[in-house]
């Protein structure tokens, strides 16, 4: 994820801290996605929905990153 890579460089993070940063960015993007979806549907937020969105964002970001790394 370019966003995570940029933040890692800005804060000089490596190792475990970089993994936590990736999880935090994925959680933030998942929350934005769920809130955007909820605004259109006007239903309640629930934890399973947030966790599902977090997993989807993290999986998609990891897949995209790995595919981009293979092209280098």
Buried (B, 14 or more C-beta within 10 A) or exposed (E): BEEBEEBBEEEEBEEEEBEEBBEEBBBEBBBEBBEEEEEEEEEEEEEEBBEEBBEBBBEEBEEEBEEEEEEE
